[in-house]
Amino acid sequence: MGSYVGVFGMGVMGQSLALNIANHGYAVSVYNRHDEATKDFMAGRVRTDQQRQLVTPTYDLEGFVQSLDRPRKVILMVKAGPVVDAVTDSLLPYLEKGDIVIDAGNTFYQDTERRMEAYAQKGINFFGMGVSGGEKGALEGPSIMPSGDRALYDNYLGKLLTDISAHTADGAPCCDYIGKGGSGHYVKMVHNGIEYGDIQIIDEAYFIMKNLLKMSNAQMADVFETWNKGRLDSFLIDITYKILREKDDLTEDDLIDHILDESGQKGTGMWTAQEGLEMHVAIPTMAEAVFARNLSAVKGERVAASLVFADKPVVSIEDRDAFLVDLEQAVYASKIMSYAQGFQLLDKASRQHDWGLKLGDIALLWREGCIIRAKFLGRIKSAYDEGDVVNLMMTDEFRDEIKAAVPGWRRVVVKALEGGVYAPTLANSLMYFDGYTSEKLAANMCQAQRDWFGAHTYHRDDRPHEESFHHQWEQF
């Protein structure tokens, strides 16, 4: 008997996933292109008798593949992009018809579908699998979003993946078959886009407290901790208040005050923003979160500009407690806008690609194990259980809360603008709300302009929409 599954890639995530697999009683072979990573893993992290019995280290690719039970199942834990192609090309000579390769990286869904087609021509199965949760999730149970051939999932992968996934308090696994093709990676991509928005919304709340309310880190931590006991209960709010209380190892200060204000990113948020443009779906909350990271990265330019435009407006907030109530409303409403946009994108992609995504069930997959896990997600499932959902803000589950949040939300955005505090996701989420709930927009002028300079035609509000018109504008 060989190993049930193999893990290719012994970075931190690959090591953690391999241990997770062994901890659930599955024999697993591990391989890395550089032997030292595998040796270090076996010496440093394989500790229990069960792990030592079930984890098999291999040091050549042929031996790795031959150590697996047929049909061979190989999970790739390598960096997305050209590395995946290089790894899959190296595996092919040792694989046989019916074997299964599972890409568990943050891969762009079109790359997954390209690889599926290329592998299928050789009789080998390729499976896409979105995974969220970071190192801890990989070890203790991530949120898993698999896609590809349904029969492969049902017959060979489903039990393994649900066993190693995160589970809710009531025992439900945060893993389910997503759909055909690259839909699993698409859902993971949108998850990450929502994550970008969620993070930036929280960051702006922190920045507003710090710069408009002049609150200390300890005071802000108390606010976020209080929020985490209510409807904003989530992993990201939880770690935010803990970060604010963390002390620096090198000074006597709070660590947050010595972390450089430059955000990194790995591309999934950018892909989501691009997909919004490709699909003609308005997702400004997520897009602005990406732009915020881009703007943070030009630190030197920002410092120079701050010296040129040094005068900042001063605003006063007389009732801090009341403003904090408004700020919680703004954060919550903006969060709903981010999810509303993300699920509209998922819905349109599902229809365009014929994926048949079950959007309410997808929300349940994110309740544990992943970065955006939150109490709030169960309510999204409830919203979809109501029936057809065009936009989450229009559902019985969220409509009245948004109505109640809008006045405070506006007051927060106005104060941020008056005080010169950069808050793009709070502001643009509100602009999205105002645009989506407007019977009329300025697009009639846009169409008139386009017809003037390009004869692009327009529709009339007093004629059937199918009819197009062109006006003979006065030319100068």
Secondary structure per residue as TSV (DSSP state, phi and psi in degrees):
chain	resnum	aa	ss	phi	psi
A	1	M	-	360.0	131.9
A	2	G	-	-97.7	-164.0
A	3	S	B	-81.3	146.9
A	4	Y	S	-68.8	-34.4
A	5	V	E	-149.9	154.7
A	6	G	E	-118.4	148.1
A	7	V	E	-116.5	117.8
A	8	F	E	-99.2	113.5
A	9	G	-	117.8	109.8
A	10	M	-	-109.2	40.3
A	11	G	S	-71.4	-175.8
A	12	V	H	-58.5	-43.6
A	13	M	H	-66.0	-44.1
A	14	G	H	-62.9	-42.2
A	15	Q	H	-60.7	-45.6
A	16	S	H	-64.6	-40.9
A	17	L	H	-65.8	-40.4
A	18	A	H	-61.2	-43.0
A	19	L	H	-64.5	-40.0
A	20	N	H	-58.3	-45.2
A	21	I	H	-61.6	-47.0
A	22	A	H	-65.2	-38.6
A	23	N	H	-62.7	-21.1
A	24	H	T	-98.2	13.2
A	25	G	T	88.6	13.1
A	26	Y	-	-100.6	135.7
A	27	A	-	-72.7	133.3
A	28	V	E	-136.9	131.6
A	29	S	E	-97.0	146.0
A	30	V	E	-126.7	148.4
A	31	Y	E	-150.6	145.3
A	32	N	-	-141.8	145.7
A	33	R	S	-62.0	-27.4
A	34	H	S	-108.0	117.6
A	35	D	H	-58.5	-33.2
A	36	E	H	-59.2	-36.2
A	37	A	H	-63.0	-41.1
A	38	T	H	-67.5	-42.9
A	39	K	H	-63.3	-43.4
A	40	D	H	-62.5	-39.4
A	41	F	H	-62.4	-47.8
A	42	M	H	-64.8	-36.0
A	43	A	H	-80.2	-32.8
A	44	G	H	-103.4	-26.4
A	45	R	T	-121.1	-18.4
A	46	V	-	-86.2	102.1
A	47	R	-	-119.4	-38.9
A	48	T	S	-83.1	161.5
A	49	D	H	-60.4	-40.0
A	50	Q	H	-63.8	-42.4
A	51	Q	H	-64.6	-43.2
A	52	R	H	-64.8	-31.8
A	53	Q	H	-75.8	-34.2
A	54	L	H	-100.4	-19.8
A	55	V	E	-93.9	121.7
A	56	T	E	-111.5	115.3
A	57	P	E	-80.4	141.9
A	58	T	-	-130.9	151.7
A	59	Y	S	-127.6	8.1
A	60	D	S	-143.2	150.8
A	61	L	H	-65.0	-41.0
A	62	E	H	-63.6	-42.4
A	63	G	H	-63.6	-38.0
A	64	F	H	-59.9	-50.8
A	65	V	H	-66.0	-41.6
A	66	Q	H	-69.4	-17.8
A	67	S	T	-78.6	-4.3
A	68	L	B	-100.4	144.0
A	69	D	-	-66.3	148.7
A	70	R	S	-86.3	145.8
A	71	P	S	-66.4	137.7
A	72	R	-	-67.8	139.5
A	73	K	E	-124.0	115.4
A	74	V	E	-119.0	121.5
A	75	I	E	-97.2	121.3
A	76	L	E	-87.8	122.4
A	77	M	-	-119.1	66.0
A	78	V	S	-129.0	165.6
A	79	K	-	-63.6	136.1
A	80	A	S	-64.3	153.6
A	81	G	S	110.2	-147.1
A	82	P	H	-58.4	-27.7
A	83	V	H	-60.5	-38.4
A	84	V	H	-63.3	-42.9
A	85	D	H	-62.2	-42.6
A	86	A	H	-62.2	-42.0
A	87	V	H	-68.3	-45.3
A	88	T	H	-65.1	-38.0
A	89	D	H	-61.8	-38.0
A	90	S	H	-72.5	-27.8
A	91	L	H	-77.0	-34.8
A	92	L	G	-50.8	-42.5
A	93	P	G	-60.8	-20.0
A	94	Y	G	-104.6	-5.4
A	95	L	-	-92.0	157.6
A	96	E	-	-121.7	165.9
A	97	K	T	-57.1	135.9
A	98	G	T	95.0	-15.6
A	99	D	-	-66.1	159.8
A	100	I	E	-127.8	125.7
A	101	V	E	-112.7	129.4
A	102	I	E	-118.2	116.8
A	103	D	E	-90.3	111.9
A	104	A	-	-103.5	16.5
A	105	G	S	-90.8	178.9
A	106	N	-	-83.5	69.2
A	107	T	-	-92.5	143.7
A	108	F	-	-68.0	134.1
A	109	Y	H	-60.3	-31.5
A	110	Q	H	-68.7	-31.7
A	111	D	H	-66.5	-39.5
A	112	T	H	-61.0	-44.5
A	113	E	H	-68.2	-35.1
A	114	R	H	-62.7	-43.4
A	115	R	H	-69.2	-35.3
A	116	M	H	-58.4	-45.6
A	117	E	H	-65.8	-42.7
A	118	A	H	-65.2	-41.8
A	119	Y	H	-68.1	-40.1
A	120	A	H	-59.3	-34.4
A	121	Q	T	-64.0	-20.5
A	122	K	T	-102.5	5.1
A	123	G	T	79.3	13.7
A	124	I	-	-111.0	144.1
A	125	N	E	-94.4	135.6
A	126	F	E	-119.1	136.0
A	127	F	E	-128.1	136.6
A	128	G	E	-97.8	141.1
A	129	M	E	-146.0	107.9
A	130	G	E	-74.2	136.4
A	131	V	E	-134.5	129.8
A	132	S	E	-131.7	142.9
A	133	G	S	145.7	-6.9
A	134	G	H	69.5	-166.2
A	135	E	H	-60.8	-44.4
A	136	K	H	-65.1	-40.9
A	137	G	H	-63.3	-44.2
A	138	A	H	-58.6	-35.6
A	139	L	H	-81.3	-44.3
A	140	E	H	-101.3	-12.6
A	141	G	-	134.1	106.2
A	142	P	-	-92.7	173.9
A	143	S	E	-84.9	129.7
A	144	I	E	-122.7	131.5
A	145	M	E	-126.2	82.7
A	146	P	E	-90.0	148.2
A	147	S	E	-148.7	153.5
A	148	G	S	144.9	-145.4
A	149	D	-	-68.3	118.6
A	150	R	H	-60.1	-36.6
A	151	A	H	-63.2	-37.7
A	152	L	H	-62.5	-42.4
A	153	Y	I	-63.5	-48.1
A	154	D	I	-65.7	-38.6
A	155	N	I	-91.1	-29.4
A	156	Y	I	-128.3	-25.5
A	157	L	I	-114.5	-30.6
A	158	G	H	-56.5	-49.2
A	159	K	H	-64.3	-44.7
A	160	L	H	-57.2	-49.9
A	161	L	H	-69.8	-38.5
A	162	T	H	-69.7	-34.5
A	163	D	H	-62.4	-42.1
A	164	I	H	-89.0	-5.1
A	165	S	S	-77.0	168.3
A	166	A	-	-65.8	154.0
A	167	H	B	-129.0	144.0
A	168	T	-	-76.1	173.9
A	169	A	T	-60.0	-29.7
A	170	D	T	-90.3	8.8
A	171	G	-	91.4	2.3
A	172	A	-	-75.4	131.7
A	173	P	B	-74.5	143.6
A	174	C	S	-92.4	54.7
A	175	C	B	-153.6	135.6
A	176	D	-	-160.7	155.5
A	177	Y	-	-62.1	127.1
A	178	I	-	-87.1	-51.9
A	179	G	B	165.3	-165.0
A	180	K	S	-77.5	170.0
A	181	G	T	54.5	-138.4
A	182	G	T	-92.3	22.9
A	183	S	H	-62.5	-32.4
A	184	G	H	-63.2	-44.0
A	185	H	H	-70.4	-30.6
A	186	Y	H	-65.6	-46.4
A	187	V	H	-61.3	-41.3
A	188	K	H	-63.7	-38.4
A	189	M	H	-60.8	-46.4
A	190	V	H	-67.2	-37.8
A	191	H	H	-51.8	-46.6
A	192	N	H	-69.0	-34.6
A	193	G	H	-62.7	-43.7
A	194	I	H	-62.2	-39.7
A	195	E	H	-58.9	-44.2
A	196	Y	H	-56.5	-47.6
A	197	G	H	-62.9	-45.6
A	198	D	H	-58.0	-46.9
A	199	I	H	-62.3	-47.4
A	200	Q	H	-65.2	-37.5
A	201	I	H	-59.6	-46.1
A	202	I	H	-64.8	-41.1
A	203	D	H	-61.8	-37.9
A	204	E	H	-69.4	-36.0
A	205	A	H	-61.5	-44.5
A	206	Y	H	-57.6	-45.7
A	207	F	H	-67.0	-36.7
A	208	I	H	-68.2	-43.8
A	209	M	H	-59.3	-41.9
A	210	K	H	-70.0	-43.6
A	211	N	H	-97.2	-30.7
A	212	L	T	-94.1	-39.0
A	213	L	S	-96.0	-9.1
A	214	K	-	55.4	41.3
A	215	M	-	-85.1	149.7
A	216	S	-	-77.3	164.7
A	217	N	H	-59.7	-39.2
A	218	A	H	-65.0	-41.2
A	219	Q	H	-65.1	-42.0
A	220	M	H	-64.9	-39.2
A	221	A	H	-59.2	-41.6
A	222	D	H	-62.7	-39.3
A	223	V	H	-65.0	-49.1
A	224	F	H	-63.1	-36.3
A	225	E	H	-64.7	-40.3
A	226	T	H	-63.3	-44.4
A	227	W	H	-59.3	-35.8
A	228	N	T	-69.4	-12.8
A	229	K	T	-91.0	-3.1
A	230	G	T	-116.2	-142.8
A	231	R	T	-72.3	-14.7
A	232	L	T	-90.7	10.1
A	233	D	-	-51.1	116.4
A	234	S	B	-164.6	163.3
A	235	F	H	-60.2	-43.0
A	236	L	H	-69.7	-39.0
A	237	I	H	-66.6	-39.1
A	238	D	H	-59.8	-48.4
A	239	I	H	-72.6	-24.2
A	240	T	H	-64.9	-47.3
A	241	Y	H	-69.5	-29.2
A	242	K	H	-72.4	-37.2
A	243	I	H	-60.0	-42.4
A	244	L	H	-65.2	-19.4
A	245	R	T	-100.1	-1.2
A	246	E	-	-77.1	132.6
A	247	K	B	-90.9	149.1
A	248	D	-	-78.4	137.4
A	249	D	S	-73.5	-23.6
A	250	L	S	-99.2	-17.6
A	251	T	S	-135.3	-175.4
A	252	E	S	-96.1	8.1
A	253	D	S	-88.0	175.2
A	254	D	B	-74.5	138.7
A	255	L	G	-59.3	-38.5
A	256	I	G	-56.9	-30.5
A	257	D	G	-76.7	-6.2
A	258	H	G	-117.7	8.2
A	259	I	S	-90.0	124.9
A	260	L	-	-63.0	139.0
A	261	D	S	-85.2	61.7
A	262	E	-	-128.1	120.0
A	263	S	-	-92.2	139.4
A	264	G	-	-93.3	169.4
A	265	Q	-	-161.5	156.5
A	266	K	-	-116.5	2.4
A	267	G	S	112.8	-22.5
A	268	T	H	-68.2	-34.6
A	269	G	H	-64.6	-40.8
A	270	M	H	-63.2	-42.2
A	271	W	H	-60.4	-40.3
A	272	T	H	-62.6	-45.0
A	273	A	H	-60.6	-42.3
A	274	Q	H	-63.6	-40.1
A	275	E	H	-64.6	-35.9
A	276	G	H	-58.3	-42.6
A	277	L	H	-67.2	-43.9
A	278	E	H	-62.6	-38.9
A	279	M	H	-89.2	-3.2
A	280	H	T	59.1	42.1
A	281	V	-	-114.1	128.7
A	282	A	-	-75.4	115.3
A	283	I	-	-131.7	56.3
A	284	P	H	-64.2	-29.8
A	285	T	H	-62.8	-48.8
A	286	M	H	-68.9	-40.3
A	287	A	H	-63.6	-42.8
A	288	E	H	-66.2	-30.5
A	289	A	H	-65.3	-37.4
A	290	V	H	-66.9	-45.3
A	291	F	H	-61.9	-34.3
A	292	A	H	-63.1	-40.2
A	293	R	H	-67.2	-39.7
A	294	N	H	-60.9	-43.6
A	295	L	H	-67.3	-36.3
A	296	S	H	-63.6	-28.7
A	297	A	H	-71.7	-19.4
A	298	V	-	-94.8	58.1
A	299	K	H	-57.2	-46.4
A	300	G	H	-60.5	-43.5
A	301	E	H	-63.5	-39.8
A	302	R	H	-65.0	-40.4
A	303	V	H	-62.1	-44.9
A	304	A	H	-62.8	-42.8
A	305	A	H	-67.3	-33.6
A	306	S	H	-65.9	-27.1
A	307	L	H	-77.2	-32.9
A	308	V	H	-74.0	-42.5
A	309	F	T	-109.3	65.2
A	310	A	-	-78.5	-23.1
A	311	D	-	-75.4	117.8
A	312	K	-	-113.3	138.5
A	313	P	-	-65.6	150.5
A	314	V	-	-112.4	126.3
A	315	V	-	-120.3	153.0
A	316	S	-	-116.3	140.9
A	317	I	-	-121.9	108.8
A	318	E	S	-72.6	-38.7
A	319	D	-	-114.9	94.0
A	320	R	H	-64.0	-41.4
A	321	D	H	-62.4	-41.9
A	322	A	H	-65.1	-38.9
A	323	F	H	-66.6	-36.0
A	324	L	H	-66.4	-32.9
A	325	V	H	-63.7	-44.0
A	326	D	H	-60.9	-40.5
A	327	L	H	-66.1	-39.7
A	328	E	H	-62.0	-39.3
A	329	Q	H	-63.1	-41.9
A	330	A	H	-64.8	-42.4
A	331	V	H	-64.2	-46.0
A	332	Y	H	-64.2	-46.6
A	333	A	H	-64.9	-40.2
A	334	S	H	-64.5	-36.8
A	335	K	H	-61.6	-44.1
A	336	I	H	-61.0	-40.6
A	337	M	H	-62.7	-39.9
A	338	S	H	-62.7	-45.5
A	339	Y	H	-68.9	-38.7
A	340	A	H	-58.7	-43.5
A	341	Q	H	-66.0	-44.5
A	342	G	H	-61.8	-42.6
A	343	F	H	-74.3	-28.0
A	344	Q	H	-66.2	-38.7
A	345	L	H	-64.7	-44.3
A	346	L	H	-60.6	-42.7
A	347	D	H	-62.2	-45.6
A	348	K	H	-68.3	-40.5
A	349	A	H	-63.3	-40.0
A	350	S	H	-60.9	-43.3
A	351	R	H	-69.8	-39.9
A	352	Q	H	-68.4	-37.5
A	353	H	H	-97.5	-1.2
A	354	D	T	59.0	47.2
A	355	W	-	-88.4	-25.8
A	356	G	-	65.3	41.2
A	357	L	-	-64.6	136.5
A	358	K	-	-96.9	94.1
A	359	L	H	-65.6	-39.4
A	360	G	H	-63.5	-39.7
A	361	D	H	-67.8	-33.8
A	362	I	H	-61.7	-39.8
A	363	A	H	-58.5	-37.6
A	364	L	H	-67.3	-30.0
A	365	L	H	-64.8	-21.3
A	366	W	T	-96.9	8.0
A	367	R	S	-72.7	-27.3
A	368	E	S	-140.2	158.6
A	369	G	S	85.5	-29.9
A	370	C	S	-104.1	174.8
A	371	I	T	-71.5	-33.0
A	372	I	T	-94.8	16.6
A	373	R	-	-56.9	135.1
A	374	A	B	-162.7	152.4
A	375	K	T	-57.8	-34.9
A	376	F	T	-54.3	-29.3
A	377	L	H	-68.1	-31.1
A	378	G	H	-61.6	-30.9
A	379	R	H	-72.9	-30.1
A	380	I	H	-65.2	-41.7
A	381	K	H	-58.2	-44.0
A	382	S	H	-61.7	-38.4
A	383	A	H	-62.2	-42.8
A	384	Y	H	-71.5	-24.6
A	385	D	H	-70.6	-17.7
A	386	E	T	-64.8	-27.7
A	387	G	S	139.8	-154.8
A	388	D	-	-62.3	130.0
A	389	V	-	-114.5	118.9
A	390	V	S	-86.0	-43.1
A	391	N	-	-152.4	134.0
A	392	L	G	-57.3	-30.8
A	393	M	G	-66.9	-18.4
A	394	M	G	-92.4	-1.2
A	395	T	S	-83.7	156.3
A	396	D	T	-58.9	-29.4
A	397	E	T	-65.4	-32.4
A	398	F	T	-124.7	-16.4
A	399	R	H	-55.9	-50.8
A	400	D	H	-67.7	-34.9
A	401	E	H	-65.5	-37.9
A	402	I	H	-66.6	-44.0
A	403	K	H	-55.9	-42.4
A	404	A	H	-69.0	-29.2
A	405	A	H	-81.7	-25.0
A	406	V	H	-57.6	-47.1
A	407	P	H	-58.6	-47.0
A	408	G	H	-66.5	-38.0
A	409	W	H	-57.4	-45.0
A	410	R	H	-64.3	-41.9
A	411	R	H	-62.5	-38.9
A	412	V	H	-65.2	-47.6
A	413	V	H	-63.2	-41.1
A	414	V	H	-60.9	-46.0
A	415	K	H	-64.6	-37.9
A	416	A	H	-63.2	-42.6
A	417	L	H	-65.8	-44.0
A	418	E	H	-63.4	-34.5
A	419	G	T	-90.6	1.7
A	420	G	T	67.4	29.3
A	421	V	-	-95.3	125.7
A	422	Y	-	-70.6	112.5
A	423	A	-	-141.4	64.0
A	424	P	H	-67.7	-35.3
A	425	T	H	-77.8	-36.1
A	426	L	H	-63.1	-42.7
A	427	A	H	-71.5	-45.9
A	428	N	H	-76.3	-24.0
A	429	S	H	-65.0	-40.4
A	430	L	H	-65.9	-40.9
A	431	M	H	-63.3	-38.6
A	432	Y	H	-61.2	-46.2
A	433	F	H	-58.5	-47.4
A	434	D	H	-63.8	-39.7
A	435	G	H	-67.8	-44.5
A	436	Y	H	-66.8	-30.3
A	437	T	T	-97.7	13.5
A	438	S	-	-95.8	124.5
A	439	E	S	-61.9	-38.0
A	440	K	-	-127.3	143.0
A	441	L	-	-125.6	178.0
A	442	A	T	-79.7	9.2
A	443	A	H	-66.6	-20.2
A	444	N	H	-63.9	-39.5
A	445	M	H	-66.8	-39.2
A	446	C	H	-58.0	-45.6
A	447	Q	H	-67.0	-35.7
A	448	A	H	-63.2	-42.9
A	449	Q	H	-63.5	-43.5
A	450	R	H	-64.6	-37.2
A	451	D	H	-69.4	-36.0
A	452	W	H	-61.3	-55.2
A	453	F	H	-89.7	-15.2
A	454	G	H	-135.1	5.0
A	455	A	-	51.1	43.0
A	456	H	-	-81.1	-5.1
A	457	T	-	69.5	171.8
A	458	Y	B	-153.5	164.3
A	459	H	-	-101.4	156.1
A	460	R	-	-106.2	152.9
A	461	D	T	-84.2	-4.3
A	462	D	T	-118.2	16.9
A	463	R	S	-136.4	159.5
A	464	P	-	-54.4	141.6
A	465	H	T	-63.8	-23.5
A	466	E	T	-70.1	-20.8
A	467	E	-	-81.5	135.5
A	468	S	-	-111.5	146.7
A	469	F	B	-128.7	150.0
A	470	H	-	-131.8	130.5
A	471	H	-	-101.3	143.3
A	472	Q	-	-85.9	87.3
A	473	W	-	-70.3	150.8
A	474	E	-	-68.0	124.7
A	475	Q	-	-102.0	137.3
A	476	F	-	-103.4	360.0
